[in-house]
C-alpha cells in the first residue's frame, strides 16, 4: 500500500528527527547516567520542548544560560545544557528521576505529565503525545 504524499512527508520528517536524536545519544546518556531517566525519553523531551536546540533548556525550551520565564519559571541560569537537563528532571515536576515505569505506556504517561495534564482533564488527546497519529487532529482539538 502506497503512502499518500502528506503521509510520505510526515514519515520523512519523523525519520529525520529520529536520526538527529540518535546521533546525539552520547550526550543524552550523560544525563541518563546522572538521573536514571532513559536517554530516549530525554531525547523525546528535548525534541518536544525545543526542537532539539542545545541552546534551550529541557525544562521548557527557554535559554538555559538565562533565568527561565516559562513554566517552570525561575530556573537557571545554568553552566551547560546537561546541567539544565538534570535540574529539569530532578527538581521540576513531574520529577522524572522518581519515575520507575519505563515501559512504553509508563514513559508516555510521564511525558504527558511533563507537558501538563490540561488535555487529560478536558478528555482530549494531548498533542505532546499524539500529534502525527490518527488519534489527534489539530483542527478538531483547538
N, CA, C and O atoms as a GROMACS GRO file, in nm:
protein
  568
    1UNK      N    1   0.085  -0.117   0.000
    1UNK     CA    2   0.000   0.000   0.000
    1UNK      C    3   0.089   0.124   0.000
    1UNK      O    4   0.176   0.138   0.086
    2UNK      N    5   0.069   0.209  -0.094
    2UNK     CA    6   0.149   0.330  -0.107
    2UNK      C    7   0.101   0.437  -0.011
    2UNK      O    8  -0.019   0.447   0.018
    3UNK      N    9   0.194   0.517   0.037
    3UNK     CA   10   0.159   0.627   0.125
    3UNK      C   11   0.110   0.745   0.042
    3UNK      O   12   0.156   0.768  -0.070
    4UNK      N   13   0.013   0.819   0.100
    4UNK     CA   14  -0.027   0.945   0.038
    4UNK      C   15   0.090   1.041   0.050
    4UNK      O   16   0.179   1.019   0.132
    5UNK      N   17   0.090   1.147  -0.028
    5UNK     CA   18   0.200   1.242  -0.027
    5UNK      C   19   0.219   1.304   0.112
    5UNK      O   20   0.332   1.316   0.159
    6UNK      N   21   0.109   1.342   0.179
    6UNK     CA   22   0.121   1.402   0.312
    6UNK      C   23   0.176   1.303   0.412
    6UNK      O   24   0.251   1.340   0.503
    7UNK      N   25   0.140   1.175   0.398
    7UNK     CA   26   0.194   1.071   0.486
    7UNK      C   27   0.343   1.052   0.460
    7UNK      O   28   0.421   1.037   0.554
    8UNK      N   29   0.382   1.051   0.334
    8UNK     CA   30   0.522   1.033   0.298
    8UNK      C   31   0.607   1.147   0.353
    8UNK      O   32   0.718   1.124   0.400
    9UNK      N   33   0.556   1.269   0.347
    9UNK     CA   34   0.628   1.385   0.400
    9UNK      C   35   0.645   1.370   0.551
    9UNK      O   36   0.753   1.395   0.604
   10UNK      N   37   0.539   1.328   0.619
   10UNK     CA   38   0.547   1.310   0.764
   10UNK      C   39   0.647   1.200   0.800
   10UNK      O   40   0.727   1.217   0.893
   11UNK      N   41   0.645   1.089   0.729
   11UNK     CA   42   0.740   0.980   0.754
   11UNK      C   43   0.882   1.029   0.734
   11UNK      O   44   0.970   0.998   0.815
   12UNK      N   45   0.906   1.104   0.627
   12UNK     CA   46   1.040   1.158   0.602
   12UNK      C   47   1.084   1.249   0.717
   12UNK      O   48   1.198   1.240   0.764
   13UNK      N   49   0.995   1.336   0.763
   13UNK     CA   50   1.026   1.426   0.874
   13UNK      C   51   1.054   1.347   1.002
   13UNK      O   52   1.151   1.376   1.073
   14UNK      N   53   0.972   1.248   1.031
   14UNK     CA   54   0.992   1.166   1.150
   14UNK      C   55   1.126   1.093   1.145
   14UNK      O   56   1.196   1.084   1.246
   15UNK      N   57   1.162   1.041   1.029
   15UNK     CA   58   1.291   0.973   1.014
   15UNK      C   59   1.407   1.071   1.036
   15UNK      O   60   1.507   1.036   1.098
   16UNK      N   61   1.393   1.193   0.984
   16UNK     CA   62   1.497   1.295   1.002
   16UNK      C   63   1.515   1.328   1.151
   16UNK      O   64   1.628   1.333   1.200
   17UNK      N   65   1.404   1.350   1.221
   17UNK     CA   66   1.411   1.382   1.365
   17UNK      C   67   1.470   1.265   1.442
   17UNK      O   68   1.558   1.284   1.526
   18UNK      N   69   1.423   1.144   1.414
   18UNK     CA   70   1.474   1.026   1.484
   18UNK      C   71   1.625   1.011   1.463
   18UNK      O   72   1.698   0.980   1.557
   19UNK      N   73   1.671   1.033   1.342
   19UNK     CA   74   1.814   1.023   1.313
   19UNK      C   75   1.893   1.126   1.395
   19UNK      O   76   1.996   1.093   1.453
   20UNK      N   77   1.844   1.249   1.402
   20UNK     CA   78   1.913   1.354   1.478
   20UNK      C   79   1.917   1.319   1.627
   20UNK      O   80   2.018   1.343   1.693
   21UNK      N   81   1.810   1.264   1.679
   21UNK     CA   82   1.808   1.228   1.821
   21UNK      C   83   1.905   1.115   1.850
   21UNK      O   84   1.976   1.119   1.950
   22UNK      N   85   1.909   1.015   1.764
   22UNK     CA   86   2.002   0.904   1.783
   22UNK      C   87   2.147   0.952   1.769
   22UNK      O   88   2.235   0.904   1.840
   23UNK      N   89   2.171   1.045   1.678
   23UNK     CA   90   2.307   1.099   1.663
   23UNK      C   91   2.357   1.164   1.791
   23UNK      O   92   2.478   1.168   1.816
   24UNK      N   93   2.266   1.215   1.874
   24UNK     CA   94   2.303   1.282   2.000
   24UNK      C   95   2.297   1.188   2.119
   24UNK      O   96   2.304   1.233   2.234
   25UNK      N   97   2.285   1.059   2.096
   25UNK     CA   98   2.269   0.960   2.202
   25UNK      C   99   2.373   0.975   2.313
   25UNK      O  100   2.339   0.968   2.431
   26UNK      N  101   2.499   0.995   2.278
   26UNK     CA  102   2.605   1.005   2.378
   26UNK      C  103   2.580   1.121   2.473
   26UNK      O  104   2.601   1.110   2.594
   27UNK      N  105   2.534   1.231   2.420
   27UNK     CA  106   2.506   1.348   2.504
   27UNK      C  107   2.387   1.320   2.597
   27UNK      O  108   2.390   1.359   2.714
   28UNK      N  109   2.286   1.255   2.545
   28UNK     CA  110   2.170   1.221   2.629
   28UNK      C  111   2.210   1.119   2.736
   28UNK      O  112   2.157   1.122   2.847
   29UNK      N  113   2.301   1.030   2.703
   29UNK     CA  114   2.344   0.929   2.800
   29UNK      C  115   2.418   0.990   2.918
   29UNK      O  116   2.415   0.934   3.028
   30UNK      N  117   2.483   1.103   2.900
   30UNK     CA  118   2.547   1.173   3.012
   30UNK      C  119   2.442   1.209   3.116
   30UNK      O  120   2.464   1.191   3.236
   31UNK      N  121   2.328   1.259   3.070
   31UNK     CA  122   2.219   1.295   3.161
   31UNK      C  123   2.153   1.170   3.216
   31UNK      O  124   2.119   1.165   3.334
   32UNK      N  125   2.135   1.068   3.132
   32UNK     CA  126   2.078   0.941   3.178
   32UNK      C  127   2.160   0.884   3.294
   32UNK      O  128   2.103   0.839   3.394
   33UNK      N  129   2.291   0.887   3.282
   33UNK     CA  130   2.378   0.828   3.384
   33UNK      C  131   2.367   0.899   3.517
   33UNK      O  132   2.397   0.840   3.621
   34UNK      N  133   2.324   1.024   3.518
   34UNK     CA  134   2.313   1.101   3.642
   34UNK      C  135   2.170   1.109   3.695
   34UNK      O  136   2.146   1.158   3.805
   35UNK      N  137   2.073   1.061   3.615
   35UNK     CA  138   1.933   1.072   3.655
   35UNK      C  139   1.856   0.941   3.652
   35UNK      O  140   1.751   0.930   3.714
   36UNK      N  141   1.908   0.842   3.582
   36UNK     CA  142   1.839   0.715   3.557
   36UNK      C  143   1.715   0.729   3.470
   36UNK      O  144   1.634   0.636   3.461
   37UNK      N  145   1.698   0.843   3.406
   37UNK     CA  146   1.592   0.861   3.307
   37UNK      C  147   1.650   0.810   3.174
   37UNK      O  148   1.756   0.857   3.132
   38UNK      N  149   1.583   0.717   3.108
   38UNK     CA  150   1.637   0.660   2.984
   38UNK      C  151   1.664   0.767   2.878
   38UNK      O  152   1.585   0.860   2.860
   39UNK      N  153   1.776   0.752   2.809
   39UNK     CA  154   1.815   0.854   2.711
   39UNK      C  155   1.708   0.876   2.603
   39UNK      O  156   1.692   0.990   2.559
   40UNK      N  157   1.633   0.772   2.556
   40UNK     CA  158   1.530   0.802   2.456
   40UNK      C  159   1.420   0.895   2.509
   40UNK      O  160   1.365   0.976   2.434
   41UNK      N  161   1.390   0.885   2.637
   41UNK     CA  162   1.290   0.974   2.697
   41UNK      C  163   1.346   1.116   2.702
   41UNK      O  164   1.276   1.212   2.670
   42UNK      N  165   1.471   1.129   2.743
   42UNK     CA  166   1.535   1.260   2.746
   42UNK      C  167   1.536   1.320   2.605
   42UNK      O  168   1.507   1.439   2.587
   43UNK      N  169   1.569   1.239   2.508
   43UNK     CA  170   1.572   1.286   2.368
   43UNK      C  171   1.434   1.334   2.324
   43UNK      O  172   1.423   1.438   2.259
   44UNK      N  173   1.330   1.260   2.357
   44UNK     CA  174   1.195   1.300   2.317
   44UNK      C  175   1.153   1.430   2.384
   44UNK      O  176   1.092   1.516   2.321
   45UNK      N  177   1.186   1.445   2.514
   45UNK     CA  178   1.154   1.570   2.582
   45UNK      C  179   1.228   1.685   2.515
   45UNK      O  180   1.172   1.792   2.493
   46UNK      N  181   1.354   1.663   2.482
   46UNK     CA  182   1.434   1.766   2.417
   46UNK      C  183   1.372   1.808   2.284
   46UNK      O  184   1.365   1.927   2.252
   47UNK      N  185   1.326   1.711   2.207
   47UNK     CA  186   1.261   1.742   2.080
   47UNK      C  187   1.130   1.817   2.101
   47UNK      O  188   1.103   1.916   2.033
   48UNK      N  189   1.050   1.772   2.195
   48UNK     CA  190   0.919   1.834   2.216
   48UNK      C  191   0.930   1.974   2.276
   48UNK      O  192   0.851   2.062   2.243
   49UNK      N  193   1.027   1.994   2.364
   49UNK     CA  194   1.039   2.124   2.431
   49UNK      C  195   1.111   2.229   2.348
   49UNK      O  196   1.083   2.348   2.360
   50UNK      N  197   1.206   2.185   2.262
   50UNK     CA  198   1.288   2.286   2.194
   50UNK      C  199   1.335   2.245   2.056
   50UNK      O  200   1.432   2.301   2.005
   51UNK      N  201   1.270   2.148   1.994
   51UNK     CA  202   1.314   2.100   1.862
   51UNK      C  203   1.462   2.066   1.861
   51UNK      O  204   1.533   2.092   1.764
   52UNK      N  205   1.508   2.009   1.970
   52UNK     CA  206   1.645   1.963   1.990
   52UNK      C  207   1.748   2.076   1.985
   52UNK      O  208   1.861   2.055   1.941
   53UNK      N  209   1.709   2.194   2.027
   53UNK     CA  210   1.805   2.305   2.034
   53UNK      C  211   1.891   2.288   2.158
   53UNK      O  212   1.840   2.275   2.269
   54UNK      N  213   2.022   2.289   2.140
   54UNK     CA  214   2.115   2.276   2.251
   54UNK      C  215   2.129   2.408   2.327
   54UNK      O  216   2.195   2.412   2.431
   55UNK      N  217   2.069   2.514   2.277
   55UNK     CA  218   2.071   2.643   2.346
   55UNK      C  219   1.951   2.658   2.439
   55UNK      O  220   1.942   2.755   2.514
   56UNK      N  221   1.858   2.561   2.433
   56UNK     CA  222   1.734   2.571   2.509
   56UNK      C  223   1.728   2.464   2.618
   56UNK      O  224   1.777   2.353   2.602
   57UNK      N  225   1.666   2.501   2.728
   57UNK     CA  226   1.654   2.412   2.843
   57UNK      C  227   1.554   2.300   2.818
   57UNK      O  228   1.454   2.318   2.749
   58UNK      N  229   1.583   2.185   2.875
   58UNK     CA  230   1.492   2.072   2.870
   58UNK      C  231   1.364   2.102   2.950
   58UNK      O  232   1.260   2.040   2.926
   59UNK      N  233   1.373   2.195   3.043
   59UNK     CA  234   1.260   2.226   3.129
   59UNK      C  235   1.141   2.287   3.059
   59UNK      O  236   1.026   2.254   3.090
   60UNK      N  237   1.168   2.377   2.962
   60UNK     CA  238   1.058   2.448   2.898
   60UNK      C  239   1.099   2.515   2.767
   60UNK      O  240   1.019   2.586   2.706
   61UNK      N  241   1.221   2.493   2.725
   61UNK     CA  242   1.266   2.549   2.599
   61UNK      C  243   1.325   2.689   2.609
   61UNK      O  244   1.367   2.744   2.507
   62UNK      N  245   1.328   2.748   2.727
   62UNK     CA  246   1.393   2.878   2.744
   62UNK      C  247   1.545   2.860   2.736
   62UNK      O  248   1.594   2.750   2.759
   63UNK      N  249   1.619   2.966   2.706
   63UNK     CA  250   1.766   2.954   2.705
   63UNK      C  251   1.817   2.910   2.843
   63UNK      O  252   1.780   2.970   2.944
   64UNK      N  253   1.902   2.809   2.847
   64UNK     CA  254   1.949   2.757   2.975
   64UNK      C  255   2.047   2.850   3.045
   64UNK      O  256   2.070   2.836   3.165
   65UNK      N  257   2.106   2.943   2.971
   65UNK     CA  258   2.203   3.035   3.033
   65UNK      C  259   2.138   3.163   3.084
   65UNK      O  260   2.208   3.260   3.116
   66UNK      N  261   2.004   3.164   3.093
   66UNK     CA  262   1.928   3.275   3.150
   66UNK      C  263   1.826   3.217   3.248
   66UNK      O  264   1.798   3.097   3.245
   67UNK      N  265   1.773   3.300   3.334
   67UNK     CA  266   1.664   3.257   3.423
   67UNK      C  267   1.540   3.234   3.337
   67UNK      O  268   1.505   3.319   3.254
   68UNK      N  269   1.474   3.121   3.357
   68UNK     CA  270   1.358   3.086   3.274
   68UNK      C  271   1.239   3.176   3.306
   68UNK      O  272   1.218   3.216   3.420
   69UNK      N  273   1.161   3.205   3.202
   69UNK     CA  274   1.040   3.286   3.218
   69UNK      C  275   0.913   3.205   3.197
   69UNK      O  276   0.805   3.249   3.235
   70UNK      N  277   0.926   3.087   3.139
   70UNK     CA  278   0.811   2.998   3.120
   70UNK      C  279   0.815   2.889   3.226
   70UNK      O  280   0.918   2.865   3.288
   71UNK      N  281   0.703   2.823   3.247
   71UNK     CA  282   0.692   2.718   3.348
   71UNK      C  283   0.780   2.599   3.309
   71UNK      O  284   0.770   2.549   3.197
   72UNK      N  285   0.865   2.555   3.399
   72UNK     CA  286   0.891   2.608   3.533
   72UNK      C  287   0.974   2.737   3.529
   72UNK      O  288   1.084   2.741   3.473
   73UNK      N  289   0.918   2.841   3.589
   73UNK     CA  290   0.981   2.974   3.591
   73UNK      C  291   1.092   2.979   3.696
   73UNK      O  292   1.092   2.903   3.794
   74UNK      N  293   1.185   3.071   3.673
   74UNK     CA  294   1.286   3.099   3.774
   74UNK      C  295   1.399   2.998   3.783
   74UNK      O  296   1.476   3.001   3.879
   75UNK      N  297   1.412   2.908   3.687
   75UNK     CA  298   1.520   2.809   3.687
   75UNK      C  299   1.640   2.868   3.614
   75UNK      O  300   1.624   2.937   3.513
   76UNK      N  301   1.757   2.841   3.663
   76UNK     CA  302   1.879   2.886   3.597
   76UNK      C  303   1.923   3.022   3.647
   76UNK      O  304   1.866   3.077   3.741
   77UNK      N  305   2.026   3.076   3.584
   77UNK     CA  306   2.097   3.022   3.468
   77UNK      C  307   2.183   2.901   3.506
   77UNK      O  308   2.220   2.882   3.622
   78UNK      N  309   2.215   2.821   3.404
   78UNK     CA  310   2.295   2.701   3.423
   78UNK      C  311   2.426   2.716   3.346
   78UNK      O  312   2.440   2.804   3.261
   79UNK      N  313   2.521   2.629   3.377
   79UNK     CA  314   2.651   2.632   3.311
   79UNK      C  315   2.654   2.552   3.181
   79UNK      O  316   2.743   2.570   3.099
   80UNK      N  317   2.555   2.464   3.162
   80UNK     CA  318   2.553   2.379   3.043
   80UNK      C  319   2.413   2.327   3.018
   80UNK      O  320   2.326   2.333   3.106
   81UNK      N  321   2.392   2.276   2.896
   81UNK     CA  322   2.264   2.214   2.864
   81UNK      C  323   2.241   2.095   2.957
   81UNK      O  324   2.130   2.074   3.006
   82UNK      N  325   2.346   2.016   2.981
   82UNK     CA  326   2.333   1.897   3.066
   82UNK      C  327   2.291   1.935   3.208
   82UNK      O  328   2.205   1.869   3.266
   83UNK      N  329   2.351   2.040   3.264
   83UNK     CA  330   2.314   2.084   3.399
   83UNK      C  331   2.167   2.126   3.403
   83UNK      O  332   2.095   2.093   3.497
   84UNK      N  333   2.123   2.198   3.302
   84UNK     CA  334   1.983   2.240   3.294
   84UNK      C  335   1.891   2.119   3.281
   84UNK      O  336   1.783   2.115   3.340
   85UNK      N  337   1.933   2.019   3.202
   85UNK     CA  338   1.852   1.898   3.184
   85UNK      C  339   1.838   1.823   3.314
   85UNK      O  340   1.729   1.777   3.349
   86UNK      N  341   1.948   1.809   3.388
   86UNK     CA  342   1.942   1.739   3.516
   86UNK      C  343   1.850   1.811   3.614
   86UNK      O  344   1.775   1.747   3.687
   87UNK      N  345   1.856   1.944   3.615
   87UNK     CA  346   1.766   2.021   3.701
   87UNK      C  347   1.621   1.994   3.664
   87UNK      O  348   1.538   1.969   3.752
   88UNK      N  349   1.590   1.999   3.534
   88UNK     CA  350   1.452   1.977   3.490
   88UNK      C  351   1.402   1.839   3.531
   88UNK      O  352   1.286   1.825   3.571
   89UNK      N  353   1.486   1.739   3.521
   89UNK     CA  354   1.443   1.602   3.551
   89UNK      C  355   1.440   1.571   3.700
   89UNK      O  356   1.362   1.486   3.744
   90UNK      N  357   1.525   1.639   3.778
   90UNK     CA  358   1.533   1.612   3.921
   90UNK      C  359   1.442   1.702   4.004
   90UNK      O  360   1.371   1.654   4.093
   91UNK      N  361   1.443   1.832   3.976
   91UNK     CA  362   1.382   1.930   4.065
   91UNK      C  363   1.240   1.968   4.024
   91UNK      O  364   1.157   1.998   4.110
   92UNK      N  365   1.212   1.966   3.895
   92UNK     CA  366   1.085   2.017   3.844
   92UNK      C  367   0.984   1.904   3.823
   92UNK      O  368   1.019   1.794   3.782
   93UNK      N  369   0.856   1.935   3.852
   93UNK     CA  370   0.752   1.835   3.824
   93UNK      C  371   0.753   1.796   3.678
   93UNK      O  372   0.777   1.881   3.591
   94UNK      N  373   0.728   1.671   3.648
   94UNK     CA  374   0.681   1.564   3.736
   94UNK      C  375   0.792   1.483   3.802
   94UNK      O  376   0.770   1.367   3.839
   95UNK      N  377   0.911   1.540   3.818
   95UNK     CA  378   1.023   1.473   3.886
   95UNK      C  379   1.053   1.338   3.821
   95UNK      O  380   1.037   1.232   3.883
   96UNK      N  381   1.096   1.344   3.698
   96UNK     CA  382   1.121   1.222   3.620
   96UNK      C  383   1.220   1.127   3.686
   96UNK      O  384   1.214   1.006   3.664
   97UNK      N  385   1.311   1.180   3.768
   97UNK     CA  386   1.409   1.092   3.835
   97UNK      C  387   1.340   0.996   3.932
   97UNK      O  388   1.396   0.891   3.965
   98UNK      N  389   1.220   1.030   3.977
   98UNK     CA  390   1.148   0.943   4.070
   98UNK      C  391   1.056   0.843   3.999
   98UNK      O  392   0.993   0.760   4.065
   99UNK      N  393   1.049   0.851   3.867
   99UNK     CA  394   0.963   0.763   3.788
   99UNK      C  395   1.031   0.627   3.773
   99UNK      O  396   1.153   0.620   3.757
  100UNK      N  397   0.954   0.520   3.779
  100UNK     CA  398   1.015   0.387   3.769
  100UNK      C  399   0.955   0.299   3.660
  100UNK      O  400   1.010   0.193   3.630
  101UNK      N  401   0.844   0.340   3.601
  101UNK     CA  402   0.780   0.259   3.497
  101UNK      C  403   0.823   0.310   3.360
  101UNK      O  404   0.762   0.402   3.305
  102UNK      N  405   0.929   0.249   3.306
  102UNK     CA  406   0.980   0.292   3.177
  102UNK      C  407   0.931   0.202   3.063
  102UNK      O  408   0.992   0.197   2.956
  103UNK      N  409   0.819   0.132   3.086
  103UNK     CA  410   0.753   0.064   2.976
  103UNK      C  411   0.705   0.171   2.879
  103UNK      O  412   0.709   0.290   2.912
  104UNK      N  413   0.659   0.133   2.761
  104UNK     CA  414   0.610   0.233   2.666
  104UNK      C  415   0.495   0.313   2.727
  104UNK      O  416   0.493   0.436   2.720
  105UNK      N  417   0.399   0.243   2.786
  105UNK     CA  418   0.285   0.313   2.848
  105UNK      C  419   0.328   0.402   2.962
  105UNK      O  420   0.278   0.514   2.977
  106UNK      N  421   0.420   0.353   3.044
  106UNK     CA  422   0.469   0.433   3.156
  106UNK      C  423   0.544   0.557   3.110
  106UNK      O  424   0.525   0.665   3.165
  107UNK      N  425   0.628   0.541   3.008
  107UNK     CA  426   0.703   0.655   2.955
  107UNK      C  427   0.608   0.758   2.894
  107UNK      O  428   0.625   0.878   2.914
  108UNK      N  429   0.507   0.712   2.820
  108UNK     CA  430   0.410   0.806   2.761
  108UNK      C  431   0.332   0.879   2.870
  108UNK      O  432   0.300   0.997   2.855
  109UNK      N  433   0.300   0.810   2.980
  109UNK     CA  434   0.230   0.873   3.091
  109UNK      C  435   0.316   0.984   3.150
  109UNK      O  436   0.267   1.095   3.175
  110UNK      N  437   0.444   0.955   3.173
  110UNK     CA  438   0.534   1.058   3.225
  110UNK      C  439   0.544   1.176   3.128
  110UNK      O  440   0.541   1.291   3.170
  111UNK      N  441   0.557   1.146   3.000
  111UNK     CA  442   0.569   1.254   2.901
  111UNK      C  443   0.444   1.343   2.900
  111UNK      O  444   0.455   1.465   2.888
  112UNK      N  445   0.327   1.284   2.914
  112UNK     CA  446   0.206   1.366   2.919
  112UNK      C  447   0.207   1.453   3.045
  112UNK      O  448   0.169   1.570   3.039
  113UNK      N  449   0.249   1.396   3.158
  113UNK     CA  450   0.258   1.475   3.280
  113UNK      C  451   0.362   1.586   3.266
  113UNK      O  452   0.343   1.696   3.318
  114UNK      N  453   0.470   1.558   3.196
  114UNK     CA  454   0.576   1.656   3.176
  114UNK      C  455   0.523   1.780   3.107
  114UNK      O  456   0.562   1.892   3.141
  115UNK      N  457   0.436   1.760   3.012
  115UNK     CA  458   0.379   1.873   2.938
  115UNK      C  459   0.260   1.936   3.011
  115UNK      O  460   0.220   2.048   2.978
  116UNK      N  461   0.205   1.866   3.107
  116UNK     CA  462   0.088   1.916   3.179
  116UNK      C  463  -0.035   1.835   3.143
  116UNK      O  464  -0.044   1.780   3.034
  117UNK      N  465  -0.129   1.830   3.234
  117UNK     CA  466  -0.246   1.743   3.218
  117UNK      C  467  -0.371   1.816   3.173
  117UNK      O  468  -0.482   1.766   3.190
  118UNK      N  469  -0.354   1.934   3.116
  118UNK     CA  470  -0.470   2.010   3.069
  118UNK      C  471  -0.556   1.934   2.970
  118UNK      O  472  -0.678   1.934   2.981
  119UNK      N  473  -0.494   1.871   2.873
  119UNK     CA  474  -0.570   1.794   2.773
  119UNK      C  475  -0.638   1.675   2.838
  119UNK      O  476  -0.752   1.642   2.805
  120UNK      N  477  -0.571   1.610   2.930
  120UNK     CA  478  -0.627   1.495   3.001
  120UNK      C  479  -0.756   1.537   3.073
  120UNK      O  480  -0.857   1.467   3.066
  121UNK      N  481  -0.751   1.651   3.142
  121UNK     CA  482  -0.868   1.697   3.217
  121UNK      C  483  -0.982   1.740   3.125
  121UNK      O  484  -1.098   1.742   3.167
  122UNK      N  485  -0.951   1.775   3.000
  122UNK     CA  486  -1.055   1.808   2.902
  122UNK      C  487  -1.098   1.684   2.824
  122UNK      O  488  -1.180   1.691   2.732
  123UNK      N  489  -1.040   1.568   2.861
  123UNK     CA  490  -1.068   1.441   2.794
  123UNK      C  491  -1.038   1.448   2.645
  123UNK      O  492  -1.115   1.401   2.562
  124UNK      N  493  -0.923   1.510   2.614
  124UNK     CA  494  -0.876   1.521   2.476
  124UNK      C  495  -0.736   1.462   2.466
  124UNK      O  496  -0.659   1.467   2.561
  125UNK      N  497  -0.704   1.406   2.351
  125UNK     CA  498  -0.568   1.355   2.334
  125UNK      C  499  -0.466   1.470   2.330
  125UNK      O  500  -0.487   1.569   2.260
  126UNK      N  501  -0.359   1.455   2.403
  126UNK     CA  502  -0.256   1.558   2.409
  126UNK      C  503  -0.173   1.559   2.282
  126UNK      O  504  -0.124   1.454   2.240
  127UNK      N  505  -0.156   1.676   2.220
  127UNK     CA  506  -0.068   1.680   2.102
  127UNK      C  507   0.077   1.648   2.138
  127UNK      O  508   0.153   1.607   2.051
  128UNK      N  509   0.116   1.665   2.264
  128UNK     CA  510   0.252   1.633   2.308
  128UNK      C  511   0.280   1.485   2.283
  128UNK      O  512   0.392   1.446   2.252
  129UNK      N  513   0.177   1.403   2.297
  129UNK     CA  514   0.189   1.258   2.280
  129UNK      C  515   0.138   1.213   2.144
  129UNK      O  516   0.201   1.130   2.078
  130UNK      N  517   0.024   1.267   2.102
  130UNK     CA  518  -0.049   1.207   1.991
  130UNK      C  519  -0.038   1.278   1.857
  130UNK      O  520  -0.086   1.224   1.757
  131UNK      N  521   0.024   1.396   1.850
  131UNK     CA  522   0.031   1.461   1.720
  131UNK      C  523   0.105   1.371   1.621
  131UNK      O  524   0.201   1.303   1.657
  132UNK      N  525   0.058   1.372   1.500
  132UNK     CA  526   0.116   1.285   1.397
  132UNK      C  527   0.054   1.147   1.392
  132UNK      O  528   0.097   1.063   1.312
  133UNK      N  529  -0.047   1.122   1.475
  133UNK     CA  530  -0.116   0.993   1.473
  133UNK      C  531  -0.261   1.014   1.434
  133UNK      O  532  -0.308   1.127   1.420
  134UNK      N  533  -0.332   0.904   1.415
  134UNK     CA  534  -0.474   0.914   1.384
  134UNK      C  535  -0.558   0.944   1.508
  134UNK      O  536  -0.681   0.952   1.499
  135UNK      N  537  -0.494   0.960   1.624
  135UNK     CA  538  -0.566   0.992   1.748
  135UNK      C  539  -0.574   1.142   1.773
  135UNK      O  540  -0.642   1.186   1.866
  136UNK      N  541  -0.507   1.220   1.691
  136UNK     CA  542  -0.504   1.364   1.713
  136UNK      C  543  -0.521   1.437   1.581
  136UNK      O  544  -0.454   1.407   1.482
  137UNK      N  545  -0.611   1.534   1.582
  137UNK     CA  546  -0.632   1.621   1.466
  137UNK      C  547  -0.640   1.763   1.519
  137UNK      O  548  -0.736   1.799   1.588
  138UNK      N  549  -0.541   1.843   1.486
  138UNK     CA  550  -0.533   1.980   1.538
  138UNK      C  551  -0.661   2.059   1.512
  138UNK      O  552  -0.705   2.136   1.597
  139UNK      N  553  -0.720   2.041   1.396
  139UNK     CA  554  -0.838   2.118   1.359
  139UNK      C  555  -0.955   2.096   1.455
  139UNK      O  556  -1.031   2.189   1.482
  140UNK      N  557  -0.970   1.975   1.505
  140UNK     CA  558  -1.085   1.948   1.593
  140UNK      C  559  -1.050   1.960   1.741
  140UNK      O  560  -1.138   1.944   1.826
  141UNK      N  561  -0.925   1.986   1.774
  141UNK     CA  562  -0.885   1.993   1.915
  141UNK      C  563  -0.843   2.132   1.959
  141UNK      O  564  -0.778   2.147   2.063
  142UNK      N  565  -0.878   2.233   1.884
  142UNK     CA  566  -0.843   2.370   1.924
  142UNK      C  567  -0.932   2.418   2.033
  142UNK      O  568  -0.918   2.532   2.079
   0.00000   0.00000   0.00000
